[in-house]
């Protein structure tokens, strides 16, 4: 499955998607585990905006 994804997806988009999802999810879960409600909601909001308009 991963090999098929690499064949179909251009490298430019593959790199951007990986960086976006890894960075945002890491930030979100880090804030959530630290019980930082404001940072958790901020990262979730950024993720939603980027998925909608990005």
N, CA, C and O atoms as a Tripos MOL2 file, in Angstrom:
@<TRIPOS>MOLECULE
protein
  216   215    54     0     0
PROTEIN
NO_CHARGES

@<TRIPOS>ATOM
      1 N           0.8290   -1.1740    0.0000 N.3       1 UNK1
      2 CA          0.0000    0.0000    0.0000 C.3       1 UNK1
      3 C           0.8850    1.2530    0.0000 C.2       1 UNK1
      4 O           0.6230    2.1970   -0.7450 O.2       1 UNK1
      5 N           1.9110    1.2600    0.8200 N.am      2 UNK2
      6 CA          2.7970    2.4240    0.8820 C.3       2 UNK2
      7 C           3.5300    2.6240   -0.4370 C.2       2 UNK2
      8 O           3.7380    3.7560   -0.8730 O.2       2 UNK2
      9 N           3.9130    1.5420   -1.0590 N.am      3 UNK3
     10 CA          4.6110    1.6570   -2.3480 C.3       3 UNK3
     11 C           3.6860    2.2190   -3.4110 C.2       3 UNK3
     12 O           4.1140    3.0180   -4.2440 O.2       3 UNK3
     13 N           2.4320    1.8160   -3.3950 N.am      4 UNK4
     14 CA          1.4530    2.3490   -4.3360 C.3       4 UNK4
     15 C           1.2180    3.8230   -4.1310 C.2       4 UNK4
     16 O           1.0800    4.5770   -5.0940 O.2       4 UNK4
     17 N           1.1700    4.2420   -2.8730 N.am      5 UNK5
     18 CA          1.0050    5.6580   -2.5410 C.3       5 UNK5
     19 C           2.1820    6.4650   -3.0740 C.2       5 UNK5
     20 O           1.9930    7.5450   -3.6340 O.2       5 UNK5
     21 N           3.3910    5.9470   -2.9040 N.am      6 UNK6
     22 CA          4.5820    6.6460   -3.3780 C.3       6 UNK6
     23 C           4.6140    6.7570   -4.8970 C.2       6 UNK6
     24 O           5.0990    7.7530   -5.4340 O.2       6 UNK6
     25 N           4.1070    5.7570   -5.5870 N.am      7 UNK7
     26 CA          4.0900    5.7760   -7.0510 C.3       7 UNK7
     27 C           3.0700    6.7970   -7.5620 C.2       7 UNK7
     28 O           3.3510    7.5440   -8.4990 O.2       7 UNK7
     29 N           1.8970    6.8260   -6.9470 N.am      8 UNK8
     30 CA          0.7990    7.6680   -7.4280 C.3       8 UNK8
     31 C           0.9710    9.1290   -7.0200 C.2       8 UNK8
     32 O           0.6930   10.0300   -7.8120 O.2       8 UNK8
     33 N           1.4190    9.3660   -5.8120 N.am      9 UNK9
     34 CA          1.4950   10.7260   -5.2720 C.3       9 UNK9
     35 C           2.7960   11.4020   -5.6720 C.2       9 UNK9
     36 O           3.8700   10.8460   -5.4450 O.2       9 UNK9
     37 N           2.7240   12.6040   -6.2700 N.am     10 UNK10
     38 CA          3.9490   13.3380   -6.5960 C.3      10 UNK10
     39 C           4.7250   13.6820   -5.3180 C.2      10 UNK10
     40 O           4.1310   13.9100   -4.2650 O.2      10 UNK10
     41 N           6.0420   13.7170   -5.4230 N.am     11 UNK11
     42 CA          6.8880   13.9560   -4.2610 C.3      11 UNK11
     43 C           6.5650   15.2770   -3.5640 C.2      11 UNK11
     44 O           6.5830   15.3470   -2.3350 O.2      11 UNK11
     45 N           6.2750   16.3050   -4.3220 N.am     12 UNK12
     46 CA          5.9640   17.6090   -3.7380 C.3      12 UNK12
     47 C           4.7920   17.5090   -2.7650 C.2      12 UNK12
     48 O           4.8830   17.9700   -1.6280 O.2      12 UNK12
     49 N           3.6940   16.9070   -3.2130 N.am     13 UNK13
     50 CA          2.5060   16.7820   -2.3700 C.3      13 UNK13
     51 C           2.7250   15.7990   -1.2300 C.2      13 UNK13
     52 O           2.2270   16.0010   -0.1220 O.2      13 UNK13
     53 N           3.4520   14.7610   -1.4960 N.am     14 UNK14
     54 CA          3.7440   13.7670   -0.4620 C.3      14 UNK14
     55 C           4.4990   14.4120    0.7040 C.2      14 UNK14
     56 O           4.1730   14.1720    1.8670 O.2      14 UNK14
     57 N           5.4900   15.2160    0.3950 N.am     15 UNK15
     58 CA          6.2620   15.8950    1.4400 C.3      15 UNK15
     59 C           5.4020   16.8780    2.2180 C.2      15 UNK15
     60 O           5.4710   16.9260    3.4460 O.2      15 UNK15
     61 N           4.5980   17.6570    1.5200 N.am     16 UNK16
     62 CA          3.7740   18.6680    2.1880 C.3      16 UNK16
     63 C           2.7250   18.0350    3.0800 C.2      16 UNK16
     64 O           2.5100   18.4970    4.2000 O.2      16 UNK16
     65 N           2.0720   16.9940    2.6090 N.am     17 UNK17
     66 CA          1.0500   16.3220    3.4130 C.3      17 UNK17
     67 C           1.6480   15.6870    4.6540 C.2      17 UNK17
     68 O           1.0800   15.7880    5.7410 O.2      17 UNK17
     69 N           2.7730   15.0450    4.5020 N.am     18 UNK18
     70 CA          3.4160   14.3900    5.6390 C.3      18 UNK18
     71 C           3.8030   15.4050    6.6940 C.2      18 UNK18
     72 O           3.5450   15.1970    7.8800 O.2      18 UNK18
     73 N           4.4150   16.4900    6.2820 N.am     19 UNK19
     74 CA          4.8460   17.5130    7.2380 C.3      19 UNK19
     75 C           3.6580   18.1540    7.9360 C.2      19 UNK19
     76 O           3.6950   18.3920    9.1430 O.2      19 UNK19
     77 N           2.6120   18.4320    7.1840 N.am     20 UNK20
     78 CA          1.4460   19.0920    7.7640 C.3      20 UNK20
     79 C           0.7780   18.2070    8.8010 C.2      20 UNK20
     80 O           0.5540   18.6360    9.9330 O.2      20 UNK20
     81 N           0.4600   16.9800    8.4270 N.am     21 UNK21
     82 CA         -0.2690   16.1130    9.3430 C.3      21 UNK21
     83 C           0.5710   15.7140   10.5510 C.2      21 UNK21
     84 O           0.0490   15.6470   11.6630 O.2      21 UNK21
     85 N           1.8400   15.4540   10.3570 N.am     22 UNK22
     86 CA          2.6830   15.0830   11.4850 C.3      22 UNK22
     87 C           2.8840   16.2480   12.4430 C.2      22 UNK22
     88 O           2.7940   16.0710   13.6580 O.2      22 UNK22
     89 N           3.1480   17.4070   11.9230 N.am     23 UNK23
     90 CA          3.4000   18.5610   12.7910 C.3      23 UNK23
     91 C           2.1530   18.9580   13.5610 C.2      23 UNK23
     92 O           2.2120   19.1560   14.7750 O.2      23 UNK23
     93 N           1.0340   19.0750   12.8760 N.am     24 UNK24
     94 CA         -0.1880   19.5000   13.5520 C.3      24 UNK24
     95 C          -0.6810   18.4650   14.5470 C.2      24 UNK24
     96 O          -1.0980   18.8260   15.6470 O.2      24 UNK24
     97 N          -0.6440   17.1970   14.1910 N.am     25 UNK25
     98 CA         -1.1170   16.1840   15.1290 C.3      25 UNK25
     99 C          -0.1930   16.0910   16.3380 C.2      25 UNK25
    100 O          -0.6660   15.8930   17.4570 O.2      25 UNK25
    101 N           1.0970   16.2290   16.1360 N.am     26 UNK26
    102 CA          2.0440   16.1960   17.2510 C.3      26 UNK26
    103 C           1.7880   17.3660   18.1920 C.2      26 UNK26
    104 O           1.7640   17.1870   19.4090 O.2      26 UNK26
    105 N           1.5960   18.5580   17.6410 N.am     27 UNK27
    106 CA          1.3140   19.7320   18.4660 C.3      27 UNK27
    107 C          -0.0030   19.5840   19.2200 C.2      27 UNK27
    108 O          -0.1010   19.9400   20.3950 O.2      27 UNK27
    109 N          -1.0030   19.0620   18.5400 N.am     28 UNK28
    110 CA         -2.3160   18.9100   19.1520 C.3      28 UNK28
    111 C          -2.2590   17.9260   20.3200 C.2      28 UNK28
    112 O          -2.7280   18.2370   21.4150 O.2      28 UNK28
    113 N          -1.6960   16.7610   20.0980 N.am     29 UNK29
    114 CA         -1.6580   15.7570   21.1590 C.3      29 UNK29
    115 C          -0.7390   16.1790   22.3060 C.2      29 UNK29
    116 O          -1.0060   15.8450   23.4600 O.2      29 UNK29
    117 N           0.3150   16.8930   22.0110 N.am     30 UNK30
    118 CA          1.1900   17.3960   23.0570 C.3      30 UNK30
    119 C           0.4230   18.3580   23.9610 C.2      30 UNK30
    120 O           0.4990   18.2500   25.1850 O.2      30 UNK30
    121 N          -0.3020   19.2840   23.3790 N.am     31 UNK31
    122 CA         -1.0850   20.2310   24.1720 C.3      31 UNK31
    123 C          -2.1910   19.5160   24.9450 C.2      31 UNK31
    124 O          -2.4760   19.8630   26.0910 O.2      31 UNK31
    125 N          -2.8090   18.5210   24.3190 N.am     32 UNK32
    126 CA         -3.8830   17.7830   24.9650 C.3      32 UNK32
    127 C          -3.3550   17.0140   26.1800 C.2      32 UNK32
    128 O          -3.9800   17.0350   27.2400 O.2      32 UNK32
    129 N          -2.2210   16.3420   26.0370 N.am     33 UNK33
    130 CA         -1.6620   15.5740   27.1470 C.3      33 UNK33
    131 C          -1.1610   16.4650   28.2740 C.2      33 UNK33
    132 O          -1.0940   16.0320   29.4240 O.2      33 UNK33
    133 N          -0.8100   17.6990   27.9570 N.am     34 UNK34
    134 CA         -0.3910   18.6420   28.9860 C.3      34 UNK34
    135 C          -1.5850   19.3480   29.6270 C.2      34 UNK34
    136 O          -1.4190   20.2180   30.4820 O.2      34 UNK34
    137 N          -2.7800   18.9670   29.2050 N.am     35 UNK35
    138 CA         -4.0290   19.5410   29.7070 C.3      35 UNK35
    139 C          -4.0780   21.0600   29.5060 C.2      35 UNK35
    140 O          -4.5750   21.8040   30.3520 O.2      35 UNK35
    141 N          -3.5510   21.4860   28.3730 N.am     36 UNK36
    142 CA         -3.5490   22.8960   28.0000 C.3      36 UNK36
    143 C          -4.7080   23.1130   27.0280 C.2      36 UNK36
    144 O          -4.5600   22.9560   25.8170 O.2      36 UNK36
    145 N          -5.8620   23.4780   27.5850 N.am     37 UNK37
    146 CA         -7.0790   23.5930   26.7850 C.3      37 UNK37
    147 C          -6.9980   24.6270   25.6770 C.2      37 UNK37
    148 O          -7.4680   24.3870   24.5650 O.2      37 UNK37
    149 N          -6.4020   25.7770   25.9750 N.am     38 UNK38
    150 CA         -6.3290   26.8390   24.9690 C.3      38 UNK38
    151 C          -5.4600   26.4140   23.7850 C.2      38 UNK38
    152 O          -5.8540   26.5990   22.6330 O.2      38 UNK38
    153 N          -4.2880   25.8510   24.0550 N.am     39 UNK39
    154 CA         -3.4000   25.4060   22.9790 C.3      39 UNK39
    155 C          -4.0230   24.2480   22.2020 C.2      39 UNK39
    156 O          -3.8620   24.1570   20.9850 O.2      39 UNK39
    157 N          -4.7320   23.3650   22.9040 N.am     40 UNK40
    158 CA         -5.3970   22.2470   22.2340 C.3      40 UNK40
    159 C          -6.4340   22.7570   21.2420 C.2      40 UNK40
    160 O          -6.4990   22.2910   20.1050 O.2      40 UNK40
    161 N          -7.2410   23.7110   21.6770 N.am     41 UNK41
    162 CA         -8.2680   24.2530   20.7880 C.3      41 UNK41
    163 C          -7.6550   25.0610   19.6450 C.2      41 UNK41
    164 O          -8.1780   25.0450   18.5310 O.2      41 UNK41
    165 N          -6.5590   25.7630   19.9040 N.am     42 UNK42
    166 CA         -5.8890   26.5180   18.8450 C.3      42 UNK42
    167 C          -5.3580   25.5940   17.7540 C.2      42 UNK42
    168 O          -5.5490   25.8600   16.5670 O.2      42 UNK42
    169 N          -4.6990   24.5190   18.1480 N.am     43 UNK43
    170 CA         -4.1540   23.6050   17.1400 C.3      43 UNK43
    171 C          -5.2730   22.8990   16.3870 C.2      43 UNK43
    172 O          -5.1600   22.6640   15.1840 O.2      43 UNK43
    173 N          -6.3430   22.5630   17.0820 N.am     44 UNK44
    174 CA         -7.4800   21.9380   16.4110 C.3      44 UNK44
    175 C          -8.1090   22.9120   15.4160 C.2      44 UNK44
    176 O          -8.4870   22.5230   14.3110 O.2      44 UNK44
    177 N          -8.2170   24.1710   15.8100 N.am     45 UNK45
    178 CA         -8.7550   25.1860   14.9000 C.3      45 UNK45
    179 C          -7.8800   25.3890   13.6780 C.2      45 UNK45
    180 O          -8.3850   25.5000   12.5600 O.2      45 UNK45
    181 N          -6.5690   25.4390   13.8850 N.am     46 UNK46
    182 CA         -5.6470   25.5720   12.7520 C.3      46 UNK46
    183 C          -5.7690   24.3850   11.8030 C.2      46 UNK46
    184 O          -5.7640   24.5440   10.5820 O.2      46 UNK46
    185 N          -5.8770   23.2120   12.3760 N.am     47 UNK47
    186 CA         -6.0180   22.0030   11.5610 C.3      47 UNK47
    187 C          -7.2970   22.0610   10.7210 C.2      47 UNK47
    188 O          -7.2820   21.7250    9.5370 O.2      47 UNK47
    189 N          -8.3810   22.4810   11.3290 N.am     48 UNK48
    190 CA         -9.6490   22.5720   10.6010 C.3      48 UNK48
    191 C          -9.5920   23.6090    9.4940 C.2      48 UNK48
    192 O         -10.0690   23.3660    8.3860 O.2      48 UNK48
    193 N          -9.0120   24.7630    9.7890 N.am     49 UNK49
    194 CA         -8.8980   25.8160    8.7760 C.3      49 UNK49
    195 C          -8.0190   25.3600    7.6180 C.2      49 UNK49
    196 O          -8.3630   25.5750    6.4560 O.2      49 UNK49
    197 N          -6.8900   24.7340    7.9290 N.am     50 UNK50
    198 CA         -5.9960   24.2720    6.8770 C.3      50 UNK50
    199 C          -6.6360   23.1720    6.0370 C.2      50 UNK50
    200 O          -6.4210   23.1140    4.8260 O.2      50 UNK50
    201 N          -7.4120   22.3080    6.6630 N.am     51 UNK51
    202 CA         -8.0860   21.2510    5.8900 C.3      51 UNK51
    203 C          -9.2040   21.8240    5.0150 C.2      51 UNK51
    204 O          -9.4630   21.3240    3.9200 O.2      51 UNK51
    205 N          -9.8490   22.8540    5.4980 N.am     52 UNK52
    206 CA        -10.9720   23.4350    4.7550 C.3      52 UNK52
    207 C         -10.4860   24.3250    3.6160 C.2      52 UNK52
    208 O         -10.9610   24.2030    2.4870 O.2      52 UNK52
    209 N          -9.5450   25.2180    3.9040 N.am     53 UNK53
    210 CA         -9.1330   26.2090    2.9140 C.3      53 UNK53
    211 C          -7.7700   25.9260    2.2840 C.2      53 UNK53
    212 O          -7.4100   26.5290    1.2740 O.2      53 UNK53
    213 N          -7.0250   25.0150    2.8800 N.am     54 UNK54
    214 CA         -5.6810   24.7320    2.3710 C.3      54 UNK54
    215 C          -5.7310   23.7500    1.2810 C.2      54 UNK54
    216 O          -4.6930   23.3880    0.7280 O.2      54 UNK54
@<TRIPOS>BOND
     1     1     2 1
     2     2     3 1
     3     3     4 2
     4     3     5 am
     5     5     6 1
     6     6     7 1
     7     7     8 2
     8     7     9 am
     9     9    10 1
    10    10    11 1
    11    11    12 2
    12    11    13 am
    13    13    14 1
    14    14    15 1
    15    15    16 2
    16    15    17 am
    17    17    18 1
    18    18    19 1
    19    19    20 2
    20    19    21 am
    21    21    22 1
    22    22    23 1
    23    23    24 2
    24    23    25 am
    25    25    26 1
    26    26    27 1
    27    27    28 2
    28    27    29 am
    29    29    30 1
    30    30    31 1
    31    31    32 2
    32    31    33 am
    33    33    34 1
    34    34    35 1
    35    35    36 2
    36    35    37 am
    37    37    38 1
    38    38    39 1
    39    39    40 2
    40    39    41 am
    41    41    42 1
    42    42    43 1
    43    43    44 2
    44    43    45 am
    45    45    46 1
    46    46    47 1
    47    47    48 2
    48    47    49 am
    49    49    50 1
    50    50    51 1
    51    51    52 2
    52    51    53 am
    53    53    54 1
    54    54    55 1
    55    55    56 2
    56    55    57 am
    57    57    58 1
    58    58    59 1
    59    59    60 2
    60    59    61 am
    61    61    62 1
    62    62    63 1
    63    63    64 2
    64    63    65 am
    65    65    66 1
    66    66    67 1
    67    67    68 2
    68    67    69 am
    69    69    70 1
    70    70    71 1
    71    71    72 2
    72    71    73 am
    73    73    74 1
    74    74    75 1
    75    75    76 2
    76    75    77 am
    77    77    78 1
    78    78    79 1
    79    79    80 2
    80    79    81 am
    81    81    82 1
    82    82    83 1
    83    83    84 2
    84    83    85 am
    85    85    86 1
    86    86    87 1
    87    87    88 2
    88    87    89 am
    89    89    90 1
    90    90    91 1
    91    91    92 2
    92    91    93 am
    93    93    94 1
    94    94    95 1
    95    95    96 2
    96    95    97 am
    97    97    98 1
    98    98    99 1
    99    99   100 2
   100    99   101 am
   101   101   102 1
   102   102   103 1
   103   103   104 2
   104   103   105 am
   105   105   106 1
   106   106   107 1
   107   107   108 2
   108   107   109 am
   109   109   110 1
   110   110   111 1
   111   111   112 2
   112   111   113 am
   113   113   114 1
   114   114   115 1
   115   115   116 2
   116   115   117 am
   117   117   118 1
   118   118   119 1
   119   119   120 2
   120   119   121 am
   121   121   122 1
   122   122   123 1
   123   123   124 2
   124   123   125 am
   125   125   126 1
   126   126   127 1
   127   127   128 2
   128   127   129 am
   129   129   130 1
   130   130   131 1
   131   131   132 2
   132   131   133 am
   133   133   134 1
   134   134   135 1
   135   135   136 2
   136   135   137 am
   137   137   138 1
   138   138   139 1
   139   139   140 2
   140   139   141 am
   141   141   142 1
   142   142   143 1
   143   143   144 2
   144   143   145 am
   145   145   146 1
   146   146   147 1
   147   147   148 2
   148   147   149 am
   149   149   150 1
   150   150   151 1
   151   151   152 2
   152   151   153 am
   153   153   154 1
   154   154   155 1
   155   155   156 2
   156   155   157 am
   157   157   158 1
   158   158   159 1
   159   159   160 2
   160   159   161 am
   161   161   162 1
   162   162   163 1
   163   163   164 2
   164   163   165 am
   165   165   166 1
   166   166   167 1
   167   167   168 2
   168   167   169 am
   169   169   170 1
   170   170   171 1
   171   171   172 2
   172   171   173 am
   173   173   174 1
   174   174   175 1
   175   175   176 2
   176   175   177 am
   177   177   178 1
   178   178   179 1
   179   179   180 2
   180   179   181 am
   181   181   182 1
   182   182   183 1
   183   183   184 2
   184   183   185 am
   185   185   186 1
   186   186   187 1
   187   187   188 2
   188   187   189 am
   189   189   190 1
   190   190   191 1
   191   191   192 2
   192   191   193 am
   193   193   194 1
   194   194   195 1
   195   195   196 2
   196   195   197 am
   197   197   198 1
   198   198   199 1
   199   199   200 2
   200   199   201 am
   201   201   202 1
   202   202   203 1
   203   203   204 2
   204   203   205 am
   205   205   206 1
   206   206   207 1
   207   207   208 2
   208   207   209 am
   209   209   210 1
   210   210   211 1
   211   211   212 2
   212   211   213 am
   213   213   214 1
   214   214   215 1
   215   215   216 2
@<TRIPOS>SUBSTRUCTURE
     1 UNK1         2 RESIDUE 1 A UNK
     2 UNK2         6 RESIDUE 1 A UNK
     3 UNK3        10 RESIDUE 1 A UNK
     4 UNK4        14 RESIDUE 1 A UNK
     5 UNK5        18 RESIDUE 1 A UNK
     6 UNK6        22 RESIDUE 1 A UNK
     7 UNK7        26 RESIDUE 1 A UNK
     8 UNK8        30 RESIDUE 1 A UNK
     9 UNK9        34 RESIDUE 1 A UNK
    10 UNK10       38 RESIDUE 1 A UNK
    11 UNK11       42 RESIDUE 1 A UNK
    12 UNK12       46 RESIDUE 1 A UNK
    13 UNK13       50 RESIDUE 1 A UNK
    14 UNK14       54 RESIDUE 1 A UNK
    15 UNK15       58 RESIDUE 1 A UNK
    16 UNK16       62 RESIDUE 1 A UNK
    17 UNK17       66 RESIDUE 1 A UNK
    18 UNK18       70 RESIDUE 1 A UNK
    19 UNK19       74 RESIDUE 1 A UNK
    20 UNK20       78 RESIDUE 1 A UNK
    21 UNK21       82 RESIDUE 1 A UNK
    22 UNK22       86 RESIDUE 1 A UNK
    23 UNK23       90 RESIDUE 1 A UNK
    24 UNK24       94 RESIDUE 1 A UNK
    25 UNK25       98 RESIDUE 1 A UNK
    26 UNK26      102 RESIDUE 1 A UNK
    27 UNK27      106 RESIDUE 1 A UNK
    28 UNK28      110 RESIDUE 1 A UNK
    29 UNK29      114 RESIDUE 1 A UNK
    30 UNK30      118 RESIDUE 1 A UNK
    31 UNK31      122 RESIDUE 1 A UNK
    32 UNK32      126 RESIDUE 1 A UNK
    33 UNK33      130 RESIDUE 1 A UNK
    34 UNK34      134 RESIDUE 1 A UNK
    35 UNK35      138 RESIDUE 1 A UNK
    36 UNK36      142 RESIDUE 1 A UNK
    37 UNK37      146 RESIDUE 1 A UNK
    38 UNK38      150 RESIDUE 1 A UNK
    39 UNK39      154 RESIDUE 1 A UNK
    40 UNK40      158 RESIDUE 1 A UNK
    41 UNK41      162 RESIDUE 1 A UNK
    42 UNK42      166 RESIDUE 1 A UNK
    43 UNK43      170 RESIDUE 1 A UNK
    44 UNK44      174 RESIDUE 1 A UNK
    45 UNK45      178 RESIDUE 1 A UNK
    46 UNK46      182 RESIDUE 1 A UNK
    47 UNK47      186 RESIDUE 1 A UNK
    48 UNK48      190 RESIDUE 1 A UNK
    49 UNK49      194 RESIDUE 1 A UNK
    50 UNK50      198 RESIDUE 1 A UNK
    51 UNK51      202 RESIDUE 1 A UNK
    52 UNK52      206 RESIDUE 1 A UNK
    53 UNK53      210 RESIDUE 1 A UNK
    54 UNK54      214 RESIDUE 1 A UNK
